[in-house]
């Protein structure tokens, strides 16, 4: 069984929502080379947003990328972009 995505021009059709990528805390810890205690601090007051449902905690890809953008610095001699 496959999903059929219809064109918005098709009468009565809607676009299928795209699932958002979610990362585990371990994936974020490894990607950022963080210690467990650093990841804990980032989650609790450090600005890293998490989603917890039923005891399962995940980080949205969009939230991870926003977090990285907020903490990015310009290269020496760069124009800040």
PyMOL Python script that loads the backbone (N, CA, C, O; Angstrom):
from pymol import cmd

cmd.read_pdbstr("""\
ATOM      1  N   UNK A   1       0.844  -1.178   0.000  1.00  0.00           N
ATOM      2  CA  UNK A   1       0.000   0.000   0.000  1.00  0.00           C
ATOM      3  C   UNK A   1       0.885   1.236   0.000  1.00  0.00           C
ATOM      4  O   UNK A   1       1.813   1.336   0.802  1.00  0.00           O
ATOM      5  N   UNK A   2       0.608   2.167  -0.885  1.00  0.00           N
ATOM      6  CA  UNK A   2       1.398   3.388  -0.946  1.00  0.00           C
ATOM      7  C   UNK A   2       0.489   4.589  -0.775  1.00  0.00           C
ATOM      8  O   UNK A   2      -0.713   4.527  -1.036  1.00  0.00           O
ATOM      9  N   UNK A   3       1.082   5.671  -0.336  1.00  0.00           N
ATOM     10  CA  UNK A   3       0.334   6.913  -0.178  1.00  0.00           C
ATOM     11  C   UNK A   3       0.274   7.639  -1.502  1.00  0.00           C
ATOM     12  O   UNK A   3       1.263   7.689  -2.233  1.00  0.00           O
ATOM     13  N   UNK A   4      -0.860   8.191  -1.812  1.00  0.00           N
ATOM     14  CA  UNK A   4      -1.008   8.958  -3.038  1.00  0.00           C
ATOM     15  C   UNK A   4      -1.103  10.429  -2.650  1.00  0.00           C
ATOM     16  O   UNK A   4      -1.980  10.821  -1.880  1.00  0.00           O
ATOM     17  N   UNK A   5      -0.204  11.229  -3.182  1.00  0.00           N
ATOM     18  CA  UNK A   5      -0.232  12.664  -2.933  1.00  0.00           C
ATOM     19  C   UNK A   5      -0.920  13.314  -4.121  1.00  0.00           C
ATOM     20  O   UNK A   5      -0.493  13.166  -5.266  1.00  0.00           O
ATOM     21  N   UNK A   6      -1.972  14.022  -3.833  1.00  0.00           N
ATOM     22  CA  UNK A   6      -2.752  14.663  -4.882  1.00  0.00           C
ATOM     23  C   UNK A   6      -2.302  16.093  -5.074  1.00  0.00           C
ATOM     24  O   UNK A   6      -1.846  16.744  -4.134  1.00  0.00           O
ATOM     25  N   UNK A   7      -2.429  16.565  -6.257  1.00  0.00           N
ATOM     26  CA  UNK A   7      -2.115  17.956  -6.558  1.00  0.00           C
ATOM     27  C   UNK A   7      -3.165  18.849  -5.921  1.00  0.00           C
ATOM     28  O   UNK A   7      -4.340  18.482  -5.910  1.00  0.00           O
ATOM     29  N   UNK A   8      -2.787  20.024  -5.382  1.00  0.00           N
ATOM     30  CA  UNK A   8      -3.776  20.920  -4.798  1.00  0.00           C
ATOM     31  C   UNK A   8      -4.809  21.381  -5.829  1.00  0.00           C
ATOM     32  O   UNK A   8      -5.888  21.846  -5.460  1.00  0.00           O
ATOM     33  N   UNK A   9      -4.484  21.255  -7.118  1.00  0.00           N
ATOM     34  CA  UNK A   9      -5.426  21.659  -8.151  1.00  0.00           C
ATOM     35  C   UNK A   9      -6.558  20.649  -8.302  1.00  0.00           C
ATOM     36  O   UNK A   9      -7.594  20.959  -8.890  1.00  0.00           O
ATOM     37  N   UNK A  10      -6.362  19.436  -7.772  1.00  0.00           N
ATOM     38  CA  UNK A  10      -7.392  18.419  -7.852  1.00  0.00           C
ATOM     39  C   UNK A  10      -8.533  18.813  -6.912  1.00  0.00           C
ATOM     40  O   UNK A  10      -8.288  19.078  -5.735  1.00  0.00           O
ATOM     41  N   UNK A  11      -9.775  18.856  -7.405  1.00  0.00           N
ATOM     42  CA  UNK A  11     -10.903  19.240  -6.545  1.00  0.00           C
ATOM     43  C   UNK A  11     -10.999  18.344  -5.315  1.00  0.00           C
ATOM     44  O   UNK A  11     -10.972  17.118  -5.420  1.00  0.00           O
ATOM     45  N   UNK A  12     -11.110  18.970  -4.154  1.00  0.00           N
ATOM     46  CA  UNK A  12     -11.248  18.239  -2.902  1.00  0.00           C
ATOM     47  C   UNK A  12      -9.950  17.665  -2.365  1.00  0.00           C
ATOM     48  O   UNK A  12      -9.973  16.977  -1.345  1.00  0.00           O
ATOM     49  N   UNK A  13      -8.826  17.918  -3.007  1.00  0.00           N
ATOM     50  CA  UNK A  13      -7.548  17.353  -2.575  1.00  0.00           C
ATOM     51  C   UNK A  13      -6.880  18.261  -1.551  1.00  0.00           C
ATOM     52  O   UNK A  13      -7.030  19.483  -1.586  1.00  0.00           O
ATOM     53  N   UNK A  14      -6.159  17.653  -0.664  1.00  0.00           N
ATOM     54  CA  UNK A  14      -5.331  18.391   0.290  1.00  0.00           C
ATOM     55  C   UNK A  14      -3.931  17.797   0.238  1.00  0.00           C
ATOM     56  O   UNK A  14      -3.753  16.639  -0.141  1.00  0.00           O
ATOM     57  N   UNK A  15      -2.959  18.579   0.614  1.00  0.00           N
ATOM     58  CA  UNK A  15      -1.583  18.081   0.651  1.00  0.00           C
ATOM     59  C   UNK A  15      -1.393  17.226   1.893  1.00  0.00           C
ATOM     60  O   UNK A  15      -1.865  17.565   2.978  1.00  0.00           O
ATOM     61  N   UNK A  16      -0.700  16.124   1.718  1.00  0.00           N
ATOM     62  CA  UNK A  16      -0.396  15.262   2.855  1.00  0.00           C
ATOM     63  C   UNK A  16       0.642  15.958   3.724  1.00  0.00           C
ATOM     64  O   UNK A  16       1.646  16.443   3.202  1.00  0.00           O
ATOM     65  N   UNK A  17       0.426  16.022   5.049  1.00  0.00           N
ATOM     66  CA  UNK A  17       1.421  16.649   5.914  1.00  0.00           C
ATOM     67  C   UNK A  17       2.713  15.851   5.917  1.00  0.00           C
ATOM     68  O   UNK A  17       2.695  14.620   5.914  1.00  0.00           O
ATOM     69  N   UNK A  18       3.816  16.552   5.922  1.00  0.00           N
ATOM     70  CA  UNK A  18       5.122  15.906   5.945  1.00  0.00           C
ATOM     71  C   UNK A  18       5.534  15.700   7.401  1.00  0.00           C
ATOM     72  O   UNK A  18       5.476  16.642   8.191  1.00  0.00           O
ATOM     73  N   UNK A  19       5.946  14.493   7.771  1.00  0.00           N
ATOM     74  CA  UNK A  19       6.364  14.267   9.154  1.00  0.00           C
ATOM     75  C   UNK A  19       7.647  15.031   9.449  1.00  0.00           C
ATOM     76  O   UNK A  19       8.546  15.118   8.612  1.00  0.00           O
ATOM     77  N   UNK A  20       7.712  15.573  10.637  1.00  0.00           N
ATOM     78  CA  UNK A  20       8.900  16.317  11.054  1.00  0.00           C
ATOM     79  C   UNK A  20       9.896  15.349  11.676  1.00  0.00           C
ATOM     80  O   UNK A  20       9.520  14.447  12.425  1.00  0.00           O
ATOM     81  N   UNK A  21      11.160  15.546  11.359  1.00  0.00           N
ATOM     82  CA  UNK A  21      12.192  14.678  11.934  1.00  0.00           C
ATOM     83  C   UNK A  21      12.344  14.995  13.410  1.00  0.00           C
ATOM     84  O   UNK A  21      12.367  16.157  13.814  1.00  0.00           O
ATOM     85  N   UNK A  22      12.448  13.950  14.198  1.00  0.00           N
ATOM     86  CA  UNK A  22      12.656  14.070  15.633  1.00  0.00           C
ATOM     87  C   UNK A  22      13.933  13.342  15.993  1.00  0.00           C
ATOM     88  O   UNK A  22      14.221  12.270  15.462  1.00  0.00           O
ATOM     89  N   UNK A  23      14.700  13.934  16.907  1.00  0.00           N
ATOM     90  CA  UNK A  23      15.959  13.347  17.337  1.00  0.00           C
ATOM     91  C   UNK A  23      15.862  12.924  18.794  1.00  0.00           C
ATOM     92  O   UNK A  23      15.181  13.564  19.595  1.00  0.00           O
ATOM     93  N   UNK A  24      16.546  11.846  19.126  1.00  0.00           N
ATOM     94  CA  UNK A  24      16.638  11.437  20.525  1.00  0.00           C
ATOM     95  C   UNK A  24      17.667  12.327  21.221  1.00  0.00           C
ATOM     96  O   UNK A  24      18.462  13.007  20.573  1.00  0.00           O
ATOM     97  N   UNK A  25      17.634  12.306  22.541  1.00  0.00           N
ATOM     98  CA  UNK A  25      18.627  13.080  23.292  1.00  0.00           C
ATOM     99  C   UNK A  25      20.033  12.551  23.014  1.00  0.00           C
ATOM    100  O   UNK A  25      20.989  13.324  22.952  1.00  0.00           O
ATOM    101  N   UNK A  26      20.156  11.246  22.848  1.00  0.00           N
ATOM    102  CA  UNK A  26      21.468  10.663  22.562  1.00  0.00           C
ATOM    103  C   UNK A  26      21.988  11.129  21.201  1.00  0.00           C
ATOM    104  O   UNK A  26      23.183  11.389  21.057  1.00  0.00           O
ATOM    105  N   UNK A  27      21.117  11.238  20.214  1.00  0.00           N
ATOM    106  CA  UNK A  27      21.542  11.723  18.897  1.00  0.00           C
ATOM    107  C   UNK A  27      22.037  13.161  18.983  1.00  0.00           C
ATOM    108  O   UNK A  27      23.046  13.508  18.370  1.00  0.00           O
ATOM    109  N   UNK A  28      21.334  13.997  19.738  1.00  0.00           N
ATOM    110  CA  UNK A  28      21.749  15.391  19.904  1.00  0.00           C
ATOM    111  C   UNK A  28      23.053  15.464  20.682  1.00  0.00           C
ATOM    112  O   UNK A  28      23.936  16.259  20.356  1.00  0.00           O
ATOM    113  N   UNK A  29      23.171  14.637  21.706  1.00  0.00           N
ATOM    114  CA  UNK A  29      24.406  14.613  22.505  1.00  0.00           C
ATOM    115  C   UNK A  29      25.594  14.252  21.626  1.00  0.00           C
ATOM    116  O   UNK A  29      26.658  14.862  21.737  1.00  0.00           O
ATOM    117  N   UNK A  30      25.423  13.269  20.758  1.00  0.00           N
ATOM    118  CA  UNK A  30      26.514  12.845  19.883  1.00  0.00           C
ATOM    119  C   UNK A  30      26.791  13.893  18.801  1.00  0.00           C
ATOM    120  O   UNK A  30      27.951  14.157  18.488  1.00  0.00           O
ATOM    121  N   UNK A  31      25.748  14.488  18.231  1.00  0.00           N
ATOM    122  CA  UNK A  31      25.924  15.474  17.166  1.00  0.00           C
ATOM    123  C   UNK A  31      26.657  16.711  17.676  1.00  0.00           C
ATOM    124  O   UNK A  31      27.481  17.289  16.968  1.00  0.00           O
ATOM    125  N   UNK A  32      26.352  17.109  18.904  1.00  0.00           N
ATOM    126  CA  UNK A  32      26.973  18.301  19.469  1.00  0.00           C
ATOM    127  C   UNK A  32      28.205  18.024  20.291  1.00  0.00           C
ATOM    128  O   UNK A  32      28.833  18.954  20.798  1.00  0.00           O
ATOM    129  N   UNK A  33      28.568  16.751  20.435  1.00  0.00           N
ATOM    130  CA  UNK A  33      29.693  16.348  21.295  1.00  0.00           C
ATOM    131  C   UNK A  33      29.535  16.914  22.698  1.00  0.00           C
ATOM    132  O   UNK A  33      30.495  17.408  23.289  1.00  0.00           O
ATOM    133  N   UNK A  34      28.305  16.836  23.232  1.00  0.00           N
ATOM    134  CA  UNK A  34      28.003  17.335  24.571  1.00  0.00           C
ATOM    135  C   UNK A  34      28.136  16.216  25.587  1.00  0.00           C
ATOM    136  O   UNK A  34      27.910  15.048  25.273  1.00  0.00           O
ATOM    137  N   UNK A  35      28.503  16.581  26.804  1.00  0.00           N
ATOM    138  CA  UNK A  35      28.412  15.627  27.902  1.00  0.00           C
ATOM    139  C   UNK A  35      26.946  15.535  28.315  1.00  0.00           C
ATOM    140  O   UNK A  35      26.138  16.381  27.933  1.00  0.00           O
ATOM    141  N   UNK A  36      26.605  14.517  29.087  1.00  0.00           N
ATOM    142  CA  UNK A  36      25.225  14.381  29.560  1.00  0.00           C
ATOM    143  C   UNK A  36      24.815  15.569  30.414  1.00  0.00           C
ATOM    144  O   UNK A  36      23.678  16.034  30.333  1.00  0.00           O
ATOM    145  N   UNK A  37      25.740  16.061  31.232  1.00  0.00           N
ATOM    146  CA  UNK A  37      25.398  17.187  32.105  1.00  0.00           C
ATOM    147  C   UNK A  37      25.184  18.472  31.300  1.00  0.00           C
ATOM    148  O   UNK A  37      24.323  19.279  31.648  1.00  0.00           O
ATOM    149  N   UNK A  38      25.950  18.669  30.239  1.00  0.00           N
ATOM    150  CA  UNK A  38      25.751  19.838  29.380  1.00  0.00           C
ATOM    151  C   UNK A  38      24.406  19.750  28.689  1.00  0.00           C
ATOM    152  O   UNK A  38      23.678  20.741  28.622  1.00  0.00           O
ATOM    153  N   UNK A  39      24.063  18.581  28.175  1.00  0.00           N
ATOM    154  CA  UNK A  39      22.769  18.414  27.530  1.00  0.00           C
ATOM    155  C   UNK A  39      21.640  18.669  28.521  1.00  0.00           C
ATOM    156  O   UNK A  39      20.629  19.270  28.158  1.00  0.00           O
ATOM    157  N   UNK A  40      21.792  18.230  29.747  1.00  0.00           N
ATOM    158  CA  UNK A  40      20.788  18.493  30.785  1.00  0.00           C
ATOM    159  C   UNK A  40      20.617  19.991  30.992  1.00  0.00           C
ATOM    160  O   UNK A  40      19.490  20.482  31.059  1.00  0.00           O
ATOM    161  N   UNK A  41      21.731  20.726  31.093  1.00  0.00           N
ATOM    162  CA  UNK A  41      21.660  22.183  31.285  1.00  0.00           C
ATOM    163  C   UNK A  41      21.009  22.865  30.089  1.00  0.00           C
ATOM    164  O   UNK A  41      20.232  23.804  30.261  1.00  0.00           O
ATOM    165  N   UNK A  42      21.315  22.407  28.886  1.00  0.00           N
ATOM    166  CA  UNK A  42      20.728  23.001  27.693  1.00  0.00           C
ATOM    167  C   UNK A  42      19.218  22.776  27.659  1.00  0.00           C
ATOM    168  O   UNK A  42      18.467  23.657  27.240  1.00  0.00           O
ATOM    169  N   UNK A  43      18.779  21.614  28.092  1.00  0.00           N
ATOM    170  CA  UNK A  43      17.342  21.304  28.133  1.00  0.00           C
ATOM    171  C   UNK A  43      16.620  22.102  29.189  1.00  0.00           C
ATOM    172  O   UNK A  43      15.488  22.535  28.975  1.00  0.00           O
ATOM    173  N   UNK A  44      17.253  22.304  30.323  1.00  0.00           N
ATOM    174  CA  UNK A  44      16.607  22.942  31.470  1.00  0.00           C
ATOM    175  C   UNK A  44      17.145  24.358  31.661  1.00  0.00           C
ATOM    176  O   UNK A  44      17.923  24.616  32.579  1.00  0.00           O
ATOM    177  N   UNK A  45      16.728  25.258  30.798  1.00  0.00           N
ATOM    178  CA  UNK A  45      17.100  26.648  30.951  1.00  0.00           C
ATOM    179  C   UNK A  45      18.136  27.137  29.963  1.00  0.00           C
ATOM    180  O   UNK A  45      18.473  28.321  29.967  1.00  0.00           O
ATOM    181  N   UNK A  46      18.652  26.261  29.116  1.00  0.00           N
ATOM    182  CA  UNK A  46      19.666  26.663  28.159  1.00  0.00           C
ATOM    183  C   UNK A  46      19.130  26.973  26.776  1.00  0.00           C
ATOM    184  O   UNK A  46      19.895  27.275  25.860  1.00  0.00           O
ATOM    185  N   UNK A  47      17.819  26.898  26.623  1.00  0.00           N
ATOM    186  CA  UNK A  47      17.219  27.295  25.362  1.00  0.00           C
ATOM    187  C   UNK A  47      17.008  26.193  24.347  1.00  0.00           C
ATOM    188  O   UNK A  47      16.557  26.472  23.236  1.00  0.00           O
ATOM    189  N   UNK A  48      17.317  24.946  24.686  1.00  0.00           N
ATOM    190  CA  UNK A  48      17.084  23.839  23.765  1.00  0.00           C
ATOM    191  C   UNK A  48      15.700  23.267  24.052  1.00  0.00           C
ATOM    192  O   UNK A  48      15.475  22.657  25.097  1.00  0.00           O
ATOM    193  N   UNK A  49      14.777  23.469  23.114  1.00  0.00           N
ATOM    194  CA  UNK A  49      13.394  23.029  23.293  1.00  0.00           C
ATOM    195  C   UNK A  49      13.281  21.530  23.050  1.00  0.00           C
ATOM    196  O   UNK A  49      13.873  20.993  22.113  1.00  0.00           O
ATOM    197  N   UNK A  50      12.514  20.866  23.905  1.00  0.00           N
ATOM    198  CA  UNK A  50      12.263  19.440  23.755  1.00  0.00           C
ATOM    199  C   UNK A  50      10.761  19.198  23.766  1.00  0.00           C
ATOM    200  O   UNK A  50       9.986  20.024  24.248  1.00  0.00           O
ATOM    201  N   UNK A  51      10.369  18.059  23.231  1.00  0.00           N
ATOM    202  CA  UNK A  51       8.978  17.620  23.249  1.00  0.00           C
ATOM    203  C   UNK A  51       8.942  16.306  24.007  1.00  0.00           C
ATOM    204  O   UNK A  51       9.667  15.371  23.667  1.00  0.00           O
ATOM    205  N   UNK A  52       8.100  16.228  25.036  1.00  0.00           N
ATOM    206  CA  UNK A  52       7.971  15.000  25.811  1.00  0.00           C
ATOM    207  C   UNK A  52       6.515  14.564  25.797  1.00  0.00           C
ATOM    208  O   UNK A  52       5.630  15.312  26.210  1.00  0.00           O
ATOM    209  N   UNK A  53       6.275  13.355  25.321  1.00  0.00           N
ATOM    210  CA  UNK A  53       4.928  12.790  25.289  1.00  0.00           C
ATOM    211  C   UNK A  53       5.013  11.374  25.832  1.00  0.00           C
ATOM    212  O   UNK A  53       5.749  10.541  25.303  1.00  0.00           O
ATOM    213  N   UNK A  54       4.269  11.109  26.871  1.00  0.00           N
ATOM    214  CA  UNK A  54       4.252   9.764  27.436  1.00  0.00           C
ATOM    215  C   UNK A  54       5.604   9.287  27.921  1.00  0.00           C
ATOM    216  O   UNK A  54       5.903   8.097  27.830  1.00  0.00           O
ATOM    217  N   UNK A  55       6.416  10.176  28.426  1.00  0.00           N
ATOM    218  CA  UNK A  55       7.728   9.802  28.940  1.00  0.00           C
ATOM    219  C   UNK A  55       8.810   9.670  27.883  1.00  0.00           C
ATOM    220  O   UNK A  55       9.948   9.323  28.199  1.00  0.00           O
ATOM    221  N   UNK A  56       8.463   9.945  26.624  1.00  0.00           N
ATOM    222  CA  UNK A  56       9.434   9.882  25.535  1.00  0.00           C
ATOM    223  C   UNK A  56       9.811  11.312  25.153  1.00  0.00           C
ATOM    224  O   UNK A  56       8.945  12.112  24.802  1.00  0.00           O
ATOM    225  N   UNK A  57      11.091  11.628  25.219  1.00  0.00           N
ATOM    226  CA  UNK A  57      11.563  12.977  24.933  1.00  0.00           C
ATOM    227  C   UNK A  57      12.293  12.999  23.601  1.00  0.00           C
ATOM    228  O   UNK A  57      13.169  12.175  23.337  1.00  0.00           O
ATOM    229  N   UNK A  58      11.913  13.962  22.766  1.00  0.00           N
ATOM    230  CA  UNK A  58      12.537  14.138  21.461  1.00  0.00           C
ATOM    231  C   UNK A  58      12.774  15.617  21.216  1.00  0.00           C
ATOM    232  O   UNK A  58      12.181  16.475  21.870  1.00  0.00           O
ATOM    233  N   UNK A  59      13.652  15.900  20.260  1.00  0.00           N
ATOM    234  CA  UNK A  59      13.943  17.276  19.856  1.00  0.00           C
ATOM    235  C   UNK A  59      13.618  17.392  18.380  1.00  0.00           C
ATOM    236  O   UNK A  59      14.118  16.625  17.557  1.00  0.00           O
ATOM    237  N   UNK A  60      12.767  18.368  18.053  1.00  0.00           N
ATOM    238  CA  UNK A  60      12.416  18.594  16.650  1.00  0.00           C
ATOM    239  C   UNK A  60      13.638  19.095  15.891  1.00  0.00           C
ATOM    240  O   UNK A  60      14.450  19.849  16.426  1.00  0.00           O
ATOM    241  N   UNK A  61      13.756  18.670  14.645  1.00  0.00           N
ATOM    242  CA  UNK A  61      14.866  19.119  13.808  1.00  0.00           C
ATOM    243  C   UNK A  61      14.885  20.639  13.707  1.00  0.00           C
ATOM    244  O   UNK A  61      15.950  21.251  13.780  1.00  0.00           O
ATOM    245  N   UNK A  62      13.717  21.253  13.540  1.00  0.00           N
ATOM    246  CA  UNK A  62      13.642  22.708  13.416  1.00  0.00           C
ATOM    247  C   UNK A  62      14.146  23.394  14.682  1.00  0.00           C
ATOM    248  O   UNK A  62      14.834  24.411  14.600  1.00  0.00           O
ATOM    249  N   UNK A  63      13.812  22.847  15.856  1.00  0.00           N
ATOM    250  CA  UNK A  63      14.280  23.431  17.124  1.00  0.00           C
ATOM    251  C   UNK A  63      15.791  23.277  17.271  1.00  0.00           C
ATOM    252  O   UNK A  63      16.454  24.185  17.774  1.00  0.00           O
ATOM    253  N   UNK A  64      16.343  22.151  16.843  1.00  0.00           N
ATOM    254  CA  UNK A  64      17.789  21.927  16.900  1.00  0.00           C
ATOM    255  C   UNK A  64      18.514  22.922  16.003  1.00  0.00           C
ATOM    256  O   UNK A  64      19.523  23.502  16.403  1.00  0.00           O
ATOM    257  N   UNK A  65      17.999  23.122  14.787  1.00  0.00           N
ATOM    258  CA  UNK A  65      18.635  24.057  13.854  1.00  0.00           C
ATOM    259  C   UNK A  65      18.530  25.502  14.351  1.00  0.00           C
ATOM    260  O   UNK A  65      19.476  26.274  14.192  1.00  0.00           O
ATOM    261  N   UNK A  66      17.406  25.876  14.944  1.00  0.00           N
ATOM    262  CA  UNK A  66      17.265  27.226  15.519  1.00  0.00           C
ATOM    263  C   UNK A  66      18.251  27.420  16.664  1.00  0.00           C
ATOM    264  O   UNK A  66      18.874  28.474  16.786  1.00  0.00           O
ATOM    265  N   UNK A  67      18.386  26.393  17.502  1.00  0.00           N
ATOM    266  CA  UNK A  67      19.331  26.463  18.611  1.00  0.00           C
ATOM    267  C   UNK A  67      20.749  26.693  18.092  1.00  0.00           C
ATOM    268  O   UNK A  67      21.477  27.536  18.616  1.00  0.00           O
ATOM    269  N   UNK A  68      21.138  25.945  17.065  1.00  0.00           N
ATOM    270  CA  UNK A  68      22.474  26.106  16.494  1.00  0.00           C
ATOM    271  C   UNK A  68      22.655  27.496  15.891  1.00  0.00           C
ATOM    272  O   UNK A  68      23.711  28.106  16.058  1.00  0.00           O
ATOM    273  N   UNK A  69      21.647  28.002  15.196  1.00  0.00           N
ATOM    274  CA  UNK A  69      21.725  29.344  14.608  1.00  0.00           C
ATOM    275  C   UNK A  69      21.890  30.423  15.673  1.00  0.00           C
ATOM    276  O   UNK A  69      22.649  31.375  15.487  1.00  0.00           O
ATOM    277  N   UNK A  70      21.174  30.274  16.798  1.00  0.00           N
ATOM    278  CA  UNK A  70      21.283  31.268  17.880  1.00  0.00           C
ATOM    279  C   UNK A  70      22.681  31.294  18.484  1.00  0.00           C
ATOM    280  O   UNK A  70      23.104  32.318  19.019  1.00  0.00           O
ATOM    281  N   UNK A  71      23.401  30.177  18.403  1.00  0.00           N
ATOM    282  CA  UNK A  71      24.719  30.084  19.024  1.00  0.00           C
ATOM    283  C   UNK A  71      25.870  30.149  18.026  1.00  0.00           C
ATOM    284  O   UNK A  71      27.028  29.937  18.384  1.00  0.00           O
ATOM    285  N   UNK A  72      25.543  30.440  16.790  1.00  0.00           N
ATOM    286  CA  UNK A  72      26.584  30.536  15.760  1.00  0.00           C
ATOM    287  C   UNK A  72      27.326  31.865  15.906  1.00  0.00           C
ATOM    288  O   UNK A  72      26.732  32.884  16.260  1.00  0.00           O
ATOM    289  N   UNK A  73      28.609  31.839  15.634  1.00  0.00           N
ATOM    290  CA  UNK A  73      29.405  33.062  15.652  1.00  0.00           C
ATOM    291  C   UNK A  73      30.034  33.238  14.282  1.00  0.00           C
ATOM    292  O   UNK A  73      30.254  32.271  13.553  1.00  0.00           O
ATOM    293  N   UNK A  74      30.317  34.471  13.949  1.00  0.00           N
ATOM    294  CA  UNK A  74      30.952  34.774  12.669  1.00  0.00           C
ATOM    295  C   UNK A  74      32.426  34.394  12.728  1.00  0.00           C
ATOM    296  O   UNK A  74      33.062  34.479  13.778  1.00  0.00           O
ATOM    297  N   UNK A  75      32.949  33.980  11.603  1.00  0.00           N
ATOM    298  CA  UNK A  75      34.365  33.683  11.512  1.00  0.00           C
ATOM    299  C   UNK A  75      35.165  34.980  11.635  1.00  0.00           C
ATOM    300  O   UNK A  75      34.679  36.039  11.237  1.00  0.00           O
ATOM    301  N   UNK A  76      36.369  34.917  12.175  1.00  0.00           N
ATOM    302  CA  UNK A  76      37.194  36.136  12.273  1.00  0.00           C
ATOM    303  C   UNK A  76      37.367  36.765  10.885  1.00  0.00           C
ATOM    304  O   UNK A  76      37.727  36.090   9.921  1.00  0.00           O
ATOM    305  N   UNK A  77      37.105  38.053  10.809  1.00  0.00           N
ATOM    306  CA  UNK A  77      37.248  38.775   9.550  1.00  0.00           C
ATOM    307  C   UNK A  77      36.060  38.598   8.631  1.00  0.00           C
ATOM    308  O   UNK A  77      36.049  39.120   7.516  1.00  0.00           O
ATOM    309  N   UNK A  78      35.031  37.846   9.103  1.00  0.00           N
ATOM    310  CA  UNK A  78      33.835  37.616   8.276  1.00  0.00           C
ATOM    311  C   UNK A  78      32.866  38.780   8.378  1.00  0.00           C
ATOM    312  O   UNK A  78      33.074  39.726   9.138  1.00  0.00           O
ATOM    313  N   UNK A  79      31.818  38.687   7.602  1.00  0.00           N
ATOM    314  CA  UNK A  79      30.829  39.768   7.612  1.00  0.00           C
ATOM    315  C   UNK A  79      29.631  39.432   8.474  1.00  0.00           C
ATOM    316  O   UNK A  79      28.632  40.150   8.428  1.00  0.00           O
ATOM    317  N   UNK A  80      29.691  38.360   9.266  1.00  0.00           N
ATOM    318  CA  UNK A  80      28.623  38.036  10.194  1.00  0.00           C
ATOM    319  C   UNK A  80      27.547  37.154   9.578  1.00  0.00           C
ATOM    320  O   UNK A  80      26.532  36.894  10.224  1.00  0.00           O
ATOM    321  N   UNK A  81      27.738  36.691   8.360  1.00  0.00           N
ATOM    322  CA  UNK A  81      26.751  35.815   7.739  1.00  0.00           C
ATOM    323  C   UNK A  81      27.284  34.428   7.563  1.00  0.00           C
ATOM    324  O   UNK A  81      26.580  33.557   7.053  1.00  0.00           O
TER     325      UNK A  81
END
""", "prot")
cmd.dss("prot")
cmd.show_as("cartoon", "prot")
cmd.util.cbc("prot")
cmd.orient("prot")
